[in-house]
Amino acid sequence: MFLAIDAGNSNVVFALFDQRSGKWTNQFRLETKTPRLISQLSKKVPLYFIEHGIQLSQIEKIGFSSVVPEVNFIISQFCKNFFGLEPYLISPKSYPKLPVKSLRPNEIGSDLMCNVVAAFSKHRSPVIIVDFGTALTFTAVDKKGEILGVNIVPGLQTAIKALFSNTSKLPEVELSLPDSALGKNTIHAIQAGVLYGYTGLVKGMIEAIEEETKLKFTIIATGGLAAILTTLENTFDEVDRNLTLEGLRLISEANS
């Protein structure tokens, strides 16, 4: 089995890929915050493997993508101690062997590069990847696999928390799309403002990219919050929550 570890700003995702079936079989996540992460690694990871009957000897290779440098050593040491394997950490040195190119490989996050590799390897045509994470990102790739550019805006949960943190009377609300774009109470007003507002943002951003590049893209959505905006169902050609993990696997294999 291949173990993918994707360290993001909010969560560290662990996922297992079974080479025989060609499928992602197991997935769980821990909080990225360092004090909590150290405790969870030593307690939750061993427990998860025991509960699901997964033998450590089944893990043959570990690929590691991280946009949080301060957790890299912690996770790498855990993998060495627990699995007896050193994870392959994706970095700009990984990119020359890939079918995609970036003008600024030292600036693009490894998570976005994973998205691009997975999407382009599958479609081999212009794609826009919309990743709903802590940040909402748009990554455009042309038919040659060259990354045209990236847009970054605060993610849905980030926007909700910012509104709650910077106002004295507005509550923190759950991410749930209300029936109407016009809120009838405070909670619905916040939900409508953020979620219907982001619907327009996503559509507008895709339209602006296509207008500027004069290209027709395949639009792929990924990230844990991709399914919340049901108003965008007809905007996306594909929703793939495992896109980053698949790219992580492909990059690790290309550099093995």
PyRosetta script that sets phi, psi and omega in degrees:
from pyrosetta import init, pose_from_sequence

init()
pose = pose_from_sequence("MFLAIDAGNSNVVFALFDQRSGKWTNQFRLETKTPRLISQLSKKVPLYFIEHGIQLSQIEKIGFSSVVPEVNFIISQFCKNFFGLEPYLISPKSYPKLPVKSLRPNEIGSDLMCNVVAAFSKHRSPVIIVDFGTALTFTAVDKKGEILGVNIVPGLQTAIKALFSNTSKLPEVELSLPDSALGKNTIHAIQAGVLYGYTGLVKGMIEAIEEETKLKFTIIATGGLAAILTTLENTFDEVDRNLTLEGLRLISEANS")
pose.set_psi(1, 149.7)
pose.set_omega(1, 175.3)
pose.set_phi(2, -103.6)
pose.set_psi(2, 130.4)
pose.set_omega(2, 177.6)
pose.set_phi(3, -104.7)
pose.set_psi(3, 121.4)
pose.set_omega(3, 176.1)
pose.set_phi(4, -102.1)
pose.set_psi(4, 134.0)
pose.set_omega(4, 175.9)
pose.set_phi(5, -123.9)
pose.set_psi(5, 118.8)
pose.set_omega(5, -177.4)
pose.set_phi(6, -118.5)
pose.set_psi(6, 105.2)
pose.set_omega(6, -178.3)
pose.set_phi(7, -93.5)
pose.set_psi(7, 109.9)
pose.set_omega(7, 177.1)
pose.set_phi(8, -107.2)
pose.set_psi(8, -178.7)
pose.set_omega(8, -176.8)
pose.set_phi(9, -68.0)
pose.set_psi(9, -27.0)
pose.set_omega(9, -179.1)
pose.set_phi(10, -104.7)
pose.set_psi(10, -41.3)
pose.set_omega(10, -175.3)
pose.set_phi(11, -135.5)
pose.set_psi(11, 154.7)
pose.set_omega(11, 168.2)
pose.set_phi(12, -107.7)
pose.set_psi(12, 117.5)
pose.set_omega(12, -177.3)
pose.set_phi(13, -97.3)
pose.set_psi(13, 131.0)
pose.set_omega(13, 172.5)
pose.set_phi(14, -110.4)
pose.set_psi(14, 131.1)
pose.set_omega(14, -179.5)
pose.set_phi(15, -144.0)
pose.set_psi(15, 143.3)
pose.set_omega(15, -179.0)
pose.set_phi(16, -109.5)
pose.set_psi(16, 134.7)
pose.set_omega(16, 177.3)
pose.set_phi(17, -115.5)
pose.set_psi(17, 124.2)
pose.set_omega(17, 179.0)
pose.set_phi(18, -92.1)
pose.set_psi(18, 111.3)
pose.set_omega(18, -177.5)
pose.set_phi(19, -63.3)
pose.set_psi(19, -29.1)
pose.set_omega(19, -177.6)
pose.set_phi(20, -70.1)
pose.set_psi(20, -42.4)
pose.set_omega(20, 179.8)
pose.set_phi(21, -90.7)
pose.set_psi(21, -16.5)
pose.set_omega(21, -178.0)
pose.set_phi(22, 70.3)
pose.set_psi(22, 28.3)
pose.set_omega(22, -176.1)
pose.set_phi(23, -130.6)
pose.set_psi(23, 152.9)
pose.set_omega(23, 170.4)
pose.set_phi(24, -81.2)
pose.set_psi(24, 122.2)
pose.set_omega(24, -170.2)
pose.set_phi(25, -105.1)
pose.set_psi(25, -33.4)
pose.set_omega(25, -176.3)
pose.set_phi(26, -138.7)
pose.set_psi(26, 146.2)
pose.set_omega(26, 179.4)
pose.set_phi(27, -154.1)
pose.set_psi(27, 135.3)
pose.set_omega(27, 174.1)
pose.set_phi(28, -150.2)
pose.set_psi(28, 164.3)
pose.set_omega(28, -176.1)
pose.set_phi(29, -137.5)
pose.set_psi(29, 151.9)
pose.set_omega(29, 176.7)
pose.set_phi(30, -123.2)
pose.set_psi(30, 159.5)
pose.set_omega(30, 176.0)
pose.set_phi(31, -72.3)
pose.set_psi(31, 142.5)
pose.set_omega(31, -176.7)
pose.set_phi(32, -77.5)
pose.set_psi(32, -25.7)
pose.set_omega(32, -176.2)
pose.set_phi(33, -51.3)
pose.set_psi(33, 128.8)
pose.set_omega(33, -167.4)
pose.set_phi(34, -56.2)
pose.set_psi(34, -51.2)
pose.set_omega(34, -179.0)
pose.set_phi(35, -60.2)
pose.set_psi(35, -42.3)
pose.set_omega(35, 179.4)
pose.set_phi(36, -68.1)
pose.set_psi(36, -38.1)
pose.set_omega(36, -176.6)
pose.set_phi(37, -62.7)
pose.set_psi(37, -44.6)
pose.set_omega(37, -179.1)
pose.set_phi(38, -59.0)
pose.set_psi(38, -44.5)
pose.set_omega(38, 179.5)
pose.set_phi(39, -65.3)
pose.set_psi(39, -43.5)
pose.set_omega(39, -177.4)
pose.set_phi(40, -68.5)
pose.set_psi(40, -36.3)
pose.set_omega(40, 179.0)
pose.set_phi(41, -60.2)
pose.set_psi(41, -44.1)
pose.set_omega(41, -175.5)
pose.set_phi(42, -76.3)
pose.set_psi(42, -21.9)
pose.set_omega(42, -176.3)
pose.set_phi(43, -108.0)
pose.set_psi(43, -51.2)
pose.set_omega(43, -170.7)
pose.set_phi(44, -77.7)
pose.set_psi(44, -36.5)
pose.set_omega(44, -178.6)
pose.set_phi(45, -65.2)
pose.set_psi(45, -51.2)
pose.set_omega(45, 177.3)
pose.set_phi(46, -59.2)
pose.set_psi(46, -39.4)
pose.set_omega(46, -179.7)
pose.set_phi(47, -64.1)
pose.set_psi(47, -40.4)
pose.set_omega(47, -179.6)
pose.set_phi(48, -61.6)
pose.set_psi(48, -44.3)
pose.set_omega(48, -178.3)
pose.set_phi(49, -66.6)
pose.set_psi(49, -37.2)
pose.set_omega(49, 178.0)
pose.set_phi(50, -67.2)
pose.set_psi(50, -47.2)
pose.set_omega(50, -177.1)
pose.set_phi(51, -62.8)
pose.set_psi(51, -31.4)
pose.set_omega(51, -177.5)
pose.set_phi(52, -100.2)
pose.set_psi(52, 7.7)
pose.set_omega(52, 174.5)
pose.set_phi(53, 64.0)
pose.set_psi(53, 33.9)
pose.set_omega(53, -178.6)
pose.set_phi(54, -100.4)
pose.set_psi(54, 121.4)
pose.set_omega(54, 179.2)
pose.set_phi(55, -80.9)
pose.set_psi(55, 139.6)
pose.set_omega(55, 179.5)
pose.set_phi(56, -60.8)
pose.set_psi(56, -28.9)
pose.set_omega(56, -179.7)
pose.set_phi(57, -68.4)
pose.set_psi(57, -15.9)
pose.set_omega(57, 178.7)
pose.set_phi(58, -74.9)
pose.set_psi(58, -19.5)
pose.set_omega(58, -180.0)
pose.set_phi(59, -81.6)
pose.set_psi(59, 113.9)
pose.set_omega(59, -175.9)
pose.set_phi(60, -99.5)
pose.set_psi(60, -28.4)
pose.set_omega(60, -177.5)
pose.set_phi(61, -152.7)
pose.set_psi(61, 147.4)
pose.set_omega(61, 178.9)
pose.set_phi(62, -125.3)
pose.set_psi(62, 126.3)
pose.set_omega(62, 173.6)
pose.set_phi(63, -108.5)
pose.set_psi(63, 140.9)
pose.set_omega(63, -171.1)
pose.set_phi(64, -134.8)
pose.set_psi(64, 120.6)
pose.set_omega(64, 173.9)
pose.set_phi(65, -116.9)
pose.set_psi(65, 137.0)
pose.set_omega(65, -177.5)
pose.set_phi(66, -146.5)
pose.set_psi(66, 135.0)
pose.set_omega(66, 170.8)
pose.set_phi(67, -110.9)
pose.set_psi(67, 13.0)
pose.set_omega(67, -179.7)
pose.set_phi(68, -126.7)
pose.set_psi(68, 85.1)
pose.set_omega(68, -173.4)
pose.set_phi(69, -54.4)
pose.set_psi(69, -31.2)
pose.set_omega(69, -175.3)
pose.set_phi(70, -68.1)
pose.set_psi(70, -14.4)
pose.set_omega(70, 178.7)
pose.set_phi(71, -101.0)
pose.set_psi(71, -3.5)
pose.set_omega(71, -174.3)
pose.set_phi(72, -60.7)
pose.set_psi(72, -47.5)
pose.set_omega(72, -178.3)
pose.set_phi(73, -65.8)
pose.set_psi(73, -41.4)
pose.set_omega(73, -178.8)
pose.set_phi(74, -59.6)
pose.set_psi(74, -47.7)
pose.set_omega(74, -177.2)
pose.set_phi(75, -71.2)
pose.set_psi(75, -40.9)
pose.set_omega(75, 179.5)
pose.set_phi(76, -61.7)
pose.set_psi(76, -43.6)
pose.set_omega(76, 179.0)
pose.set_phi(77, -65.9)
pose.set_psi(77, -37.9)
pose.set_omega(77, 178.0)
pose.set_phi(78, -61.5)
pose.set_psi(78, -44.2)
pose.set_omega(78, -179.4)
pose.set_phi(79, -61.7)
pose.set_psi(79, -41.3)
pose.set_omega(79, 179.1)
pose.set_phi(80, -64.1)
pose.set_psi(80, -42.7)
pose.set_omega(80, -176.4)
pose.set_phi(81, -75.5)
pose.set_psi(81, -40.9)
pose.set_omega(81, -173.1)
pose.set_phi(82, -87.6)
pose.set_psi(82, -46.1)
pose.set_omega(82, -177.1)
pose.set_phi(83, -96.1)
pose.set_psi(83, -16.5)
pose.set_omega(83, -175.3)
pose.set_phi(84, 72.2)
pose.set_psi(84, 22.7)
pose.set_omega(84, -179.0)
pose.set_phi(85, -131.0)
pose.set_psi(85, 143.0)
pose.set_omega(85, 174.5)
pose.set_phi(86, -92.5)
pose.set_psi(86, 124.6)
pose.set_omega(86, -178.6)
pose.set_phi(87, -71.5)
pose.set_psi(87, 149.0)
pose.set_omega(87, 174.2)
pose.set_phi(88, -86.0)
pose.set_psi(88, 113.0)
pose.set_omega(88, -178.4)
pose.set_phi(89, -89.0)
pose.set_psi(89, 119.2)
pose.set_omega(89, 179.9)
pose.set_phi(90, -70.7)
pose.set_psi(90, 133.5)
pose.set_omega(90, -178.7)
pose.set_phi(91, -148.9)
pose.set_psi(91, 175.4)
pose.set_omega(91, 176.4)
pose.set_phi(92, -55.3)
pose.set_psi(92, -24.5)
pose.set_omega(92, 177.8)
pose.set_phi(93, -68.1)
pose.set_psi(93, -16.0)
pose.set_omega(93, -179.6)
pose.set_phi(94, -80.9)
pose.set_psi(94, -19.7)
pose.set_omega(94, -165.5)
pose.set_phi(95, -77.5)
pose.set_psi(95, -29.7)
pose.set_omega(95, -178.2)
pose.set_phi(96, -57.8)
pose.set_psi(96, -25.5)
pose.set_omega(96, -178.1)
pose.set_phi(97, -88.4)
pose.set_psi(97, 5.0)
pose.set_omega(97, -174.0)
pose.set_phi(98, -97.5)
pose.set_psi(98, 159.7)
pose.set_omega(98, 179.4)
pose.set_phi(99, -80.3)
pose.set_psi(99, 3.9)
pose.set_omega(99, 179.8)
pose.set_phi(100, -121.2)
pose.set_psi(100, 156.8)
pose.set_omega(100, -177.7)
pose.set_phi(101, -131.6)
pose.set_psi(101, 145.3)
pose.set_omega(101, 176.0)
pose.set_phi(102, -125.4)
pose.set_psi(102, 137.0)
pose.set_omega(102, 178.2)
pose.set_phi(103, -68.5)
pose.set_psi(103, -26.4)
pose.set_omega(103, -179.4)
pose.set_phi(104, -130.0)
pose.set_psi(104, 72.5)
pose.set_omega(104, -175.9)
pose.set_phi(105, -61.5)
pose.set_psi(105, -25.4)
pose.set_omega(105, 179.9)
pose.set_phi(106, -79.6)
pose.set_psi(106, -10.3)
pose.set_omega(106, -177.6)
pose.set_phi(107, -104.0)
pose.set_psi(107, -31.0)
pose.set_omega(107, -176.6)
pose.set_phi(108, -75.0)
pose.set_psi(108, 135.2)
pose.set_omega(108, -179.7)
pose.set_phi(109, -67.1)
pose.set_psi(109, 147.3)
pose.set_omega(109, -179.1)
pose.set_phi(110, -64.0)
pose.set_psi(110, -28.1)
pose.set_omega(110, 177.5)
pose.set_phi(111, -65.9)
pose.set_psi(111, -40.9)
pose.set_omega(111, 178.6)
pose.set_phi(112, -68.5)
pose.set_psi(112, -37.4)
pose.set_omega(112, 177.5)
pose.set_phi(113, -65.3)
pose.set_psi(113, -37.7)
pose.set_omega(113, 175.9)
pose.set_phi(114, -60.7)
pose.set_psi(114, -44.5)
pose.set_omega(114, 178.1)
pose.set_phi(115, -58.2)
pose.set_psi(115, -46.9)
pose.set_omega(115, -177.1)
pose.set_phi(116, -62.7)
pose.set_psi(116, -46.4)
pose.set_omega(116, -178.8)
pose.set_phi(117, -60.6)
pose.set_psi(117, -45.9)
pose.set_omega(117, -179.6)
pose.set_phi(118, -64.8)
pose.set_psi(118, -44.9)
pose.set_omega(118, -177.1)
pose.set_phi(119, -68.0)
pose.set_psi(119, -47.0)
pose.set_omega(119, -177.2)
pose.set_phi(120, -70.7)
pose.set_psi(120, -36.5)
pose.set_omega(120, 179.1)
pose.set_phi(121, -62.0)
pose.set_psi(121, -31.7)
pose.set_omega(121, -179.3)
pose.set_phi(122, -81.3)
pose.set_psi(122, -43.5)
pose.set_omega(122, -170.5)
pose.set_phi(123, -100.8)
pose.set_psi(123, -29.8)
pose.set_omega(123, -179.0)
pose.set_phi(124, 51.0)
pose.set_psi(124, 41.2)
pose.set_omega(124, 179.8)
pose.set_phi(125, -154.0)
pose.set_psi(125, 169.7)
pose.set_omega(125, -179.6)
pose.set_phi(126, -57.7)
pose.set_psi(126, 131.6)
pose.set_omega(126, -180.0)
pose.set_phi(127, -136.0)
pose.set_psi(127, 149.1)
pose.set_omega(127, 167.2)
pose.set_phi(128, -117.7)
pose.set_psi(128, 124.6)
pose.set_omega(128, 177.2)
pose.set_phi(129, -102.7)
pose.set_psi(129, 121.9)
pose.set_omega(129, 177.4)
pose.set_phi(130, -105.3)
pose.set_psi(130, 111.1)
pose.set_omega(130, -174.4)
pose.set_phi(131, -108.1)
pose.set_psi(131, 113.7)
pose.set_omega(131, -179.3)
pose.set_phi(132, -91.2)
pose.set_psi(132, 91.5)
pose.set_omega(132, 178.2)
pose.set_phi(133, -128.3)
pose.set_psi(133, -151.3)
pose.set_omega(133, 174.8)
pose.set_phi(134, -55.9)
pose.set_psi(134, -38.1)
pose.set_omega(134, 168.2)
pose.set_phi(135, -111.1)
pose.set_psi(135, 151.1)
pose.set_omega(135, 174.1)
pose.set_phi(136, -98.7)
pose.set_psi(136, 118.2)
pose.set_omega(136, -175.0)
pose.set_phi(137, -120.5)
pose.set_psi(137, 148.6)
pose.set_omega(137, 175.3)
pose.set_phi(138, -123.6)
pose.set_psi(138, 119.2)
pose.set_omega(138, 179.8)
pose.set_phi(139, -119.5)
pose.set_psi(139, 121.8)
pose.set_omega(139, -177.9)
pose.set_phi(140, -106.2)
pose.set_psi(140, 134.8)
pose.set_omega(140, -178.6)
pose.set_phi(141, -130.2)
pose.set_psi(141, 138.1)
pose.set_omega(141, 179.7)
pose.set_phi(142, -90.2)
pose.set_psi(142, -176.6)
pose.set_omega(142, -174.3)
pose.set_phi(143, -68.5)
pose.set_psi(143, -16.0)
pose.set_omega(143, 177.8)
pose.set_phi(144, -90.9)
pose.set_psi(144, -3.6)
pose.set_omega(144, -177.8)
pose.set_phi(145, 88.0)
pose.set_psi(145, 11.1)
pose.set_omega(145, 178.8)
pose.set_phi(146, -88.6)
pose.set_psi(146, 130.7)
pose.set_omega(146, -179.6)
pose.set_phi(147, -75.2)
pose.set_psi(147, 117.9)
pose.set_omega(147, -177.0)
pose.set_phi(148, -79.0)
pose.set_psi(148, -29.9)
pose.set_omega(148, -179.7)
pose.set_phi(149, 163.6)
pose.set_psi(149, 172.7)
pose.set_omega(149, -176.9)
pose.set_phi(150, -135.7)
pose.set_psi(150, 141.7)
pose.set_omega(150, 170.4)
pose.set_phi(151, -116.6)
pose.set_psi(151, 140.1)
pose.set_omega(151, -179.7)
pose.set_phi(152, -130.9)
pose.set_psi(152, 126.6)
pose.set_omega(152, 174.7)
pose.set_phi(153, -132.9)
pose.set_psi(153, 162.2)
pose.set_omega(153, 177.5)
pose.set_phi(154, -58.4)
pose.set_psi(154, 140.5)
pose.set_omega(154, 178.5)
pose.set_phi(155, -72.7)
pose.set_psi(155, 172.1)
pose.set_omega(155, -177.8)
pose.set_phi(156, -58.3)
pose.set_psi(156, -51.6)
pose.set_omega(156, -179.2)
pose.set_phi(157, -65.5)
pose.set_psi(157, -36.4)
pose.set_omega(157, 178.6)
pose.set_phi(158, -63.7)
pose.set_psi(158, -40.9)
pose.set_omega(158, 179.3)
pose.set_phi(159, -65.6)
pose.set_psi(159, -42.2)
pose.set_omega(159, 178.3)
pose.set_phi(160, -61.9)
pose.set_psi(160, -45.4)
pose.set_omega(160, -178.1)
pose.set_phi(161, -67.5)
pose.set_psi(161, -36.5)
pose.set_omega(161, 178.9)
pose.set_phi(162, -64.6)
pose.set_psi(162, -39.8)
pose.set_omega(162, 179.3)
pose.set_phi(163, -65.9)
pose.set_psi(163, -41.7)
pose.set_omega(163, 179.8)
pose.set_phi(164, -68.7)
pose.set_psi(164, -41.2)
pose.set_omega(164, -175.2)
pose.set_phi(165, -72.2)
pose.set_psi(165, -27.9)
pose.set_omega(165, -173.3)
pose.set_phi(166, -106.5)
pose.set_psi(166, 10.7)
pose.set_omega(166, 175.8)
pose.set_phi(167, -130.5)
pose.set_psi(167, 148.6)
pose.set_omega(167, -174.6)
pose.set_phi(168, -87.3)
pose.set_psi(168, -23.1)
pose.set_omega(168, -173.9)
pose.set_phi(169, -114.9)
pose.set_psi(169, -12.1)
pose.set_omega(169, -177.5)
pose.set_phi(170, -86.3)
pose.set_psi(170, 130.7)
pose.set_omega(170, -178.2)
pose.set_phi(171, -82.5)
pose.set_psi(171, 162.0)
pose.set_omega(171, 171.3)
pose.set_phi(172, -82.3)
pose.set_psi(172, 128.9)
pose.set_omega(172, -174.7)
pose.set_phi(173, -119.5)
pose.set_psi(173, 161.7)
pose.set_omega(173, 177.9)
pose.set_phi(174, -79.0)
pose.set_psi(174, 156.1)
pose.set_omega(174, 179.5)
pose.set_phi(175, -82.5)
pose.set_psi(175, 92.0)
pose.set_omega(175, 179.7)
pose.set_phi(176, -139.5)
pose.set_psi(176, 127.1)
pose.set_omega(176, -176.3)
pose.set_phi(177, -74.8)
pose.set_psi(177, 117.9)
pose.set_omega(177, 178.5)
pose.set_phi(178, -74.3)
pose.set_psi(178, 166.1)
pose.set_omega(178, -177.4)
pose.set_phi(179, -70.1)
pose.set_psi(179, -26.7)
pose.set_omega(179, -175.3)
pose.set_phi(180, -123.2)
pose.set_psi(180, 148.0)
pose.set_omega(180, 175.0)
pose.set_phi(181, -76.2)
pose.set_psi(181, -8.6)
pose.set_omega(181, 177.6)
pose.set_phi(182, -108.6)
pose.set_psi(182, 109.9)
pose.set_omega(182, -178.1)
pose.set_phi(183, -68.3)
pose.set_psi(183, 139.1)
pose.set_omega(183, 179.1)
pose.set_phi(184, -101.4)
pose.set_psi(184, -8.3)
pose.set_omega(184, 174.0)
pose.set_phi(185, -149.5)
pose.set_psi(185, 176.4)
pose.set_omega(185, -173.4)
pose.set_phi(186, -61.7)
pose.set_psi(186, -44.9)
pose.set_omega(186, -178.9)
pose.set_phi(187, -61.9)
pose.set_psi(187, -48.1)
pose.set_omega(187, -179.8)
pose.set_phi(188, -66.8)
pose.set_psi(188, -31.3)
pose.set_omega(188, 178.9)
pose.set_phi(189, -64.6)
pose.set_psi(189, -41.6)
pose.set_omega(189, 178.3)
pose.set_phi(190, -67.9)
pose.set_psi(190, -46.1)
pose.set_omega(190, 179.8)
pose.set_phi(191, -60.1)
pose.set_psi(191, -44.4)
pose.set_omega(191, -179.6)
pose.set_phi(192, -65.6)
pose.set_psi(192, -43.0)
pose.set_omega(192, -178.5)
pose.set_phi(193, -61.8)
pose.set_psi(193, -46.7)
pose.set_omega(193, -177.2)
pose.set_phi(194, -75.4)
pose.set_psi(194, -50.2)
pose.set_omega(194, -171.7)
pose.set_phi(195, -75.0)
pose.set_psi(195, -44.6)
pose.set_omega(195, 175.3)
pose.set_phi(196, -70.4)
pose.set_psi(196, -32.7)
pose.set_omega(196, 176.5)
pose.set_phi(197, -63.4)
pose.set_psi(197, -42.7)
pose.set_omega(197, 179.0)
pose.set_phi(198, -70.7)
pose.set_psi(198, -27.0)
pose.set_omega(198, 173.5)
pose.set_phi(199, -59.2)
pose.set_psi(199, -47.6)
pose.set_omega(199, 178.2)
pose.set_phi(200, -66.0)
pose.set_psi(200, -37.1)
pose.set_omega(200, 179.6)
pose.set_phi(201, -62.0)
pose.set_psi(201, -47.4)
pose.set_omega(201, -177.9)
pose.set_phi(202, -63.8)
pose.set_psi(202, -47.3)
pose.set_omega(202, 179.8)
pose.set_phi(203, -62.1)
pose.set_psi(203, -42.2)
pose.set_omega(203, -178.6)
pose.set_phi(204, -66.6)
pose.set_psi(204, -38.9)
pose.set_omega(204, -179.7)
pose.set_phi(205, -66.5)
pose.set_psi(205, -44.1)
pose.set_omega(205, 178.7)
pose.set_phi(206, -62.4)
pose.set_psi(206, -43.7)
pose.set_omega(206, 179.3)
pose.set_phi(207, -61.6)
pose.set_psi(207, -41.1)
pose.set_omega(207, -179.5)
pose.set_phi(208, -65.9)
pose.set_psi(208, -40.3)
pose.set_omega(208, 179.9)
pose.set_phi(209, -66.2)
pose.set_psi(209, -44.3)
pose.set_omega(209, -179.7)
pose.set_phi(210, -66.5)
pose.set_psi(210, -37.1)
pose.set_omega(210, 178.9)
pose.set_phi(211, -66.4)
pose.set_psi(211, -41.3)
pose.set_omega(211, -178.5)
pose.set_phi(212, -70.8)
pose.set_psi(212, -40.7)
pose.set_omega(212, -175.2)
pose.set_phi(213, -88.7)
pose.set_psi(213, -17.0)
pose.set_omega(213, -176.0)
pose.set_phi(214, 60.0)
pose.set_psi(214, 32.0)
pose.set_omega(214, 179.3)
pose.set_phi(215, -116.2)
pose.set_psi(215, 153.6)
pose.set_omega(215, 173.0)
pose.set_phi(216, -104.1)
pose.set_psi(216, 116.4)
pose.set_omega(216, -174.1)
pose.set_phi(217, -102.4)
pose.set_psi(217, 151.6)
pose.set_omega(217, 161.7)
pose.set_phi(218, -82.4)
pose.set_psi(218, 126.8)
pose.set_omega(218, -175.9)
pose.set_phi(219, -101.2)
pose.set_psi(219, 120.3)
pose.set_omega(219, -177.8)
pose.set_phi(220, -119.3)
pose.set_psi(220, 129.1)
pose.set_omega(220, 177.1)
pose.set_phi(221, -104.7)
pose.set_psi(221, 141.9)
pose.set_omega(221, 176.3)
pose.set_phi(222, -147.4)
pose.set_psi(222, 178.5)
pose.set_omega(222, -178.7)
pose.set_phi(223, 99.8)
pose.set_psi(223, 155.2)
pose.set_omega(223, -175.1)
pose.set_phi(224, -61.7)
pose.set_psi(224, -25.1)
pose.set_omega(224, -176.5)
pose.set_phi(225, -101.8)
pose.set_psi(225, 11.3)
pose.set_omega(225, -174.7)
pose.set_phi(226, -64.3)
pose.set_psi(226, -28.9)
pose.set_omega(226, -174.2)
pose.set_phi(227, -85.9)
pose.set_psi(227, -7.3)
pose.set_omega(227, -174.9)
pose.set_phi(228, -70.5)
pose.set_psi(228, -41.9)
pose.set_omega(228, -177.3)
pose.set_phi(229, -84.2)
pose.set_psi(229, 80.4)
pose.set_omega(229, 179.0)
pose.set_phi(230, -65.2)
pose.set_psi(230, -17.7)
pose.set_omega(230, 177.1)
pose.set_phi(231, -66.8)
pose.set_psi(231, -11.3)
pose.set_omega(231, -178.4)
pose.set_phi(232, -105.3)
pose.set_psi(232, 10.7)
pose.set_omega(232, -175.9)
pose.set_phi(233, -55.0)
pose.set_psi(233, -39.5)
pose.set_omega(233, -178.2)
pose.set_phi(234, -84.1)
pose.set_psi(234, -6.2)
pose.set_omega(234, 179.6)
pose.set_phi(235, -83.5)
pose.set_psi(235, -34.4)
pose.set_omega(235, -176.6)
pose.set_phi(236, -93.1)
pose.set_psi(236, 137.4)
pose.set_omega(236, 173.2)
pose.set_phi(237, -80.8)
pose.set_psi(237, -21.2)
pose.set_omega(237, -175.2)
pose.set_phi(238, -159.5)
pose.set_psi(238, 140.9)
pose.set_omega(238, 171.9)
pose.set_phi(239, -119.7)
pose.set_psi(239, 118.3)
pose.set_omega(239, -175.9)
pose.set_phi(240, -132.4)
pose.set_psi(240, 101.2)
pose.set_omega(240, -177.5)
pose.set_phi(241, -73.2)
pose.set_psi(241, -14.9)
pose.set_omega(241, 179.4)
pose.set_phi(242, -99.7)
pose.set_psi(242, 13.4)
pose.set_omega(242, -174.2)
pose.set_phi(243, -60.1)
pose.set_psi(243, -47.2)
pose.set_omega(243, -179.3)
pose.set_phi(244, -62.7)
pose.set_psi(244, -41.9)
pose.set_omega(244, 179.9)
pose.set_phi(245, -63.9)
pose.set_psi(245, -41.4)
pose.set_omega(245, -179.8)
pose.set_phi(246, -64.9)
pose.set_psi(246, -40.9)
pose.set_omega(246, 176.7)
pose.set_phi(247, -64.8)
pose.set_psi(247, -38.2)
pose.set_omega(247, 177.6)
pose.set_phi(248, -60.2)
pose.set_psi(248, -43.1)
pose.set_omega(248, 178.8)
pose.set_phi(249, -64.6)
pose.set_psi(249, -45.3)
pose.set_omega(249, -177.8)
pose.set_phi(250, -64.7)
pose.set_psi(250, -40.0)
pose.set_omega(250, 178.7)
pose.set_phi(251, -66.3)
pose.set_psi(251, -42.2)
pose.set_omega(251, 179.0)
pose.set_phi(252, -63.0)
pose.set_psi(252, -41.4)
pose.set_omega(252, 179.4)
pose.set_phi(253, -66.0)
pose.set_psi(253, -40.0)
pose.set_omega(253, -179.0)
pose.set_phi(254, -64.0)
pose.set_psi(254, -25.1)
pose.set_omega(254, -177.5)
pose.set_phi(255, -107.4)
pose.set_psi(255, 10.2)
pose.set_omega(255, -178.4)
pose.set_phi(256, -79.6)
pose.dump_pdb("model.pdb")
